[in-house]
Amino acid sequence: MADWNRLFATRMGEVVASDIRERMKLLQAGQIIHLGGGLPDPDIFPYAALAEASARIWSDPALARTALQYAPSEGHAALRAWIADYMTGIGAPCDPDNILITNGSQQGLDFVAKLLLSPGDKAMVEVPSFIGALRAFDAYEPVYAAYPGGNPVGAKFCYVGPDFRNPTGTTMTLEEREELLDLAAGNGMAILEDGCYERLRYDGAPLPSLLAMAIARHGSIEDTPVLHTGTFSKTIAPSLRVGWIAGPAAAIRKLVLIKQASDLATSALNQMLLLEVVRSQLAAATETACAVYRERRDSMLAALAEHMPQGVRWTRPEGGLYIWVELPKQLDATLLTQRALAEEGVSAIAGAAFYPRGVPAERNTLRLSFSMIDSEPAREGVARLGALVREMLQSTAAVTAISSA
Amino acid sequence: MADWNRLFATRMGEVVASDIRERMKLLQAGQIIHLGGGLPDPDIFPYAALAEASARIWSDPALARTALQYAPSEGHAALRAWIADYMTGIGAPCDPDNILITNGSQQGLDFVAKLLLSPGDKAMVEVPSFIGALRAFDAYEPVYAAYPGGNPVGAKFCYVGPDFRNPTGTTMTLEEREELLDLAAGNGMAILEDGCYERLRYDGAPLPSLLAMAIARHGSIEDTPVLHTGTFSKTIAPSLRVGWIAGPAAAIRKLVLIKQASDLATSALNQMLLLEVVRSQLAAATETACAVYRERRDSMLAALAEHMPQGVRWTRPEGGLYIWVELPKQLDATLLTQRALAEEGVSAIAGAAFYPRGVPAERNTLRLSFSMIDSEPAREGVARLGALVREMLQSTAAVTAISSA
C-alpha cells in the first residue's frame, strides 16, 4: 500500500480545507439563513447576452475554430487589448504586453506568489486578509508580516485589497495608498493589488488604484512596483473563470511562462464570450450589480443597528460584499458562529479564518456578507445573531460575577 | 524604478521561454511546412455537438445558473461521476471521489508536482520527456533522475507517458509497465502517469494503464501509488480546458485543496459543455480523430522511408501525434532545424528541448508531428529535411576527411 502521507511535500502538511468552503458545502442543503457566503448573486448574471455571444461564436466557423484551439498563454489578443484599454480608462495607462489573462483573479494571486516567493521569503499581507490569497501564498512557504504595523524589511511584496476588501469591507484612503507606495519604494518590495471589487462601489467617489498612482509617480507602468489583479467574476459571472494581471512587462513576461507551465492557457471560448459581453454590457451589468448590492448592504446595516446590543461595532462599506463585525472583547466569534448555525440556523464566518499563519487573530470578529440575501431574511438572521450575542454577553457577565465573587 | 529581477524567486532565474511555443508564435505567419507543432487538427472538432450543447444550457435557466456560478473545486459532480465510470470502463475501477477536474491535463501535472515536490526532492522522468511536464516540475525545484537507468532511491515520483508518448511516439510494453510498478513499490515512490494520448491508438491492442494494473495488483485504487492524468483535449477540443487526475482519494483530497488555492475551480460552463458532448459523441469523435491521424502517420512514415538517407532511424508509433527521428551521431539536430526553417521553410523540433535539466541530451534527435499536415506537404517537408541531412552528412564527411588528412 502506497504511503502517500510520506510522499507529500513538506508544506502540504500545513494545507487544510478552508473552513468557509467546507461550510458552504454543508449549507447547500437545508433552510439556513446565509450571512456567511460571499458568492455573487446568479439572479443578475447577463444570461441573454452570453447566450447571444455564444450563438455568434458557434455560427461563425472561423470564430468557432479559434474558440476551440489552444489560445496563446498570454491570452486572446483582442481581450488583452480590450483590458489594456479598460485599465487605461480607469487611470492606469498600459498596453496589451502589460496584461496576462488568468483563470479569475485567484490564479493571478497564485502566479504572483509563484513568481516572487521562495520558501522562507517574507510576504506582507493586510490583516485580516482574503482567505483565498493566504491559501495561494501558503503553497510557496513564506513567513508573513502584518500590514500595517509589521516589519517590511526584506518583504518580497505587500498584498492589499484597497477597495471594500474581503473580509472587512474597508477602503484605503488616498493617504494610506500614498504611504504604502512610499513603504514599497523604501523597502524595494512589490505591491500585489487585489482589484476584484473595485467596480462594486455604491457610495462616495472612486479612488485611484495603487497601480494608477504608481504610474502617475513614475511616468510609466514599466517602472512601477505594482502587480494588479482584476476579474469579471463580480460584474459578469464567476464561472467563465477569466481575470487578469496588469503590471510591468518584465514581470508579465515571466508570469506568461508560469501560466504556460501551469495550465498552458485560459479557455479561448470563455475569453471570446467574455469579450463579446463586456464590449456591450459591462456598464449595464455593473450598474445592475451595484443597485442590487447597495440595497442589500443598506438592509443589513439597518438590521445591525436595530438588533445588535451595545458594545458591538461594524464597518459601513462603500462597496463590495462584506461587513466586518467586532464583538465585545470577551466574546469568541468561533463559538458564536457554531451556536448560530446549530441553534438558530444562521451562518456567518468567524474572523479568525482570515488571519495568516503566525499572526495572532482577533477572536471577537465576524464576517457577514449581504450579496445573496434579501432584506427580510437578512433582518431575521441578524436578529437571531443579535439575540445570541446578548445571551452570550449575559452568561459571560454571570461567569465574571461568579469568578470575582 | 522597481528592481523586478531582484524580486523574482530564486527558481525563476531558470525559467525561460519554451523554444517550441516561441517558434509556434513566429510561425503563425508565413508559408511554412509545419512538421514541428503537435496541436490537434481543428478541422475535426465536434462543432455542431458543442453548439447544440451550448444552446441547451442557455435555454434552461437552472442549467445556465449552474454554468455561470462558481463550481465546486473538485469539479462538476455529474462530470466527475461520468469520468469515474469512464475510468472504470477502461479497467481502472474508481468512484467520483477518486477524480479531480483540472484545466486540461497540464494542470494535473502541475498540481501533482506541487503536491509532492519540495525544493531539492528527486523526480524521475522518462528521457526524453514531454516539455510541458518538465516546465511544470521545474517550478518546484526538483533534481531529476532519468527513467529508465537513473537511480530511483529517494525519488518522490516517476513521470511516464506509457502510450505513444510525446516526444518519441513509443509505447511501454506490458513487461516494462510491470517493472515500473515493481520499481515504484520497491522504492516507495509514486507514479505520475500521463494518459493524454491513450485514446489515439491506430494499430495494435490497447495495453492496460499503469493505474489499471496497480488496481489489479492491490485490489483497490486506494492502495495504489499511481496518479493518472487524462484530458479531452486530443479527442474533443483543447480550449474547453477540461482534464482530470484519477488516483487514491487520500491524494485527490489534497489535490482539491491545491486546486482551490490555485484557481478555485474549473469553469462550470465548460465542464457542462464537455459532459453533454462526451456522453453522445466521445466514441465517434475518437474514431474520427484516429482515422485522420492514422492516415497522416502513414504518409509521414512513407515519406521518411522515401527521403531519408541511410543511417537515419525513426520510431513507428502505434498512436499519438509524434515520430522521433535519430540522425547519425555526428549531426546536430539543433543546427539542422535552424537551417531547415531558414533555408527550406520547414519547421521541426530538435530533441534537446525534451531533456530535463542536468540530464545530457542526445543532440542528434528530432521530433516530427503529423497531426496537422496532409500527405502532400508532409512528403515535401520530409523531402527537404532529407536533402538537408544528406548535405550536412557530406560536409561532415568532408571535414572529417580534411582533419584526418
Interface residues (C-beta under 8 A of the other chain):
Chain A: M1 A2 D3 W4 N5 R6 L7 F8 A9 T10 R11 M12 V15 V16 A17 S18 R21 K25 L39 P40 P42 F45 Y47 L50 A51 S54 A55 W58 S59 P61 A64 R65 A67 L68 Q69 Y70 A71 P72 S73 T102 N103 G104 Q106 Q107 D110 K114 L115 L116 L117 S118 P119 D121 G132 R135 A136 D138 A139 Y140 K156 F157 G188 M189 A190 H218 D223 T224 P225 A237 P238 S239 L240 R241 P248 A250 A251 K254 L257 I258 Q260 A261 S262 D263 L264 A265 T266 S267 A268 L269 N270
Chain B: M1 A2 D3 W4 N5 R6 L7 F8 A9 T10 R11 M12 V15 V16 A17 S18 R21 K25 L39 P40 P42 F45 Y47 L50 A51 S54 A55 W58 S59 P61 A64 R65 A67 L68 Q69 Y70 A71 P72 S73 T102 N103 G104 Q106 Q107 D110 K114 L115 L116 L117 S118 P119 D121 G132 R135 A136 D138 A139 Y140 K156 F157 G188 M189 A190 H218 D223 T224 P225 A237 P238 S239 L240 R241 P248 A250 A251 K254 L257 I258 Q260 A261 S262 D263 L264 A265 T266 S267 A268 L269 N270
